[in-house]
Amino acid sequence: MPVVAVIDGVKILLYWDEHPPVHFHAEYRAQISLDTLQIMEGWLPAPQLRKVTAWAEPRKRQLLMAWMACESDQHPGKIA
């Protein structure tokens, strides 16, 4: 599972064999929807969740491209 970023110590991951809907993982604790930036499954402390979603909002397109790369068995790269 590639780490695409680290936000305030929280690893942002995508898995190679992901399932819809489009989402990313914050550490191994939370699945976050790319569309709504809300937790779909799991849990993350509120301060960390705010930082992760603030980071993700302007990077939705990059996260979608990384998701699509993983679906094609390609490395998604890093997202700054």
C-alpha positions as CSV (number, residue, x, y, z in Angstrom):
1,M,0.0,0.0,0.0
2,P,1.7,3.2,-1.2
3,V,2.0,6.2,1.1
4,V,1.2,9.2,-1.0
5,A,1.7,11.8,1.7
6,V,2.3,12.4,5.4
7,I,0.2,15.1,7.0
8,D,1.2,16.1,10.5
9,G,2.4,12.6,11.2
10,V,-0.6,10.9,9.6
11,K,0.2,8.7,6.6
12,I,-2.1,9.0,3.6
13,L,-2.3,5.6,1.9
14,L,-4.0,4.1,-1.2
15,Y,-4.2,0.3,-1.6
16,W,-3.5,-1.5,-4.8
17,D,-6.8,-3.5,-4.9
18,E,-9.2,-0.8,-3.8
19,H,-12.9,-0.9,-4.1
20,P,-15.4,1.9,-4.9
21,P,-16.3,4.5,-3.9
22,V,-13.1,6.4,-4.4
23,H,-11.4,7.0,-1.0
24,F,-8.1,7.1,0.7
25,H,-6.8,5.9,4.0
26,A,-5.6,8.0,6.9
27,E,-3.1,5.7,8.6
28,Y,-4.8,2.3,8.9
29,R,-7.6,3.8,11.0
30,A,-9.9,5.7,8.7
31,Q,-11.3,5.5,5.1
32,I,-12.1,8.9,3.9
33,S,-14.4,9.5,0.9
34,L,-12.8,11.6,-1.8
35,D,-16.1,13.2,-2.8
36,T,-17.3,14.3,0.7
37,L,-14.0,14.1,2.6
38,Q,-16.0,12.5,5.4
39,I,-15.0,9.3,7.2
40,M,-16.6,6.3,5.5
41,E,-15.3,3.7,8.0
42,G,-13.0,3.9,11.0
43,W,-12.0,6.8,13.2
44,L,-9.5,9.6,13.4
45,P,-9.1,12.2,16.1
46,A,-10.8,15.4,15.2
47,P,-7.6,17.6,15.1
48,Q,-5.9,15.1,12.7
49,L,-9.1,14.8,10.6
50,R,-9.3,18.5,10.2
51,K,-5.7,18.7,9.0
52,V,-6.1,15.7,6.7
53,T,-9.3,17.1,5.1
54,A,-7.8,20.6,4.8
55,W,-4.8,19.1,2.9
56,A,-7.0,16.8,0.7
57,E,-9.6,19.5,-0.4
58,P,-7.3,21.3,-2.9
59,R,-5.8,18.0,-3.9
60,K,-8.9,16.0,-4.9
61,R,-7.9,15.8,-8.5
62,Q,-4.4,14.5,-7.6
63,L,-5.9,12.0,-5.2
64,L,-8.3,10.8,-8.0
65,M,-5.4,10.4,-10.4
66,A,-3.4,8.4,-7.7
67,W,-6.5,6.2,-7.2
68,M,-6.7,5.5,-10.9
69,A,-3.0,4.7,-11.0
70,C,-3.5,2.1,-8.3
71,E,-6.4,0.6,-10.1
72,S,-4.0,0.2,-13.1
73,D,-1.4,-1.4,-10.9
74,Q,0.9,1.6,-11.3
75,H,2.6,3.5,-8.4
76,P,0.6,6.6,-7.6
77,G,3.6,8.7,-6.7
78,K,3.7,11.3,-3.9
79,I,1.3,14.2,-3.4
80,A,2.8,17.3,-1.9
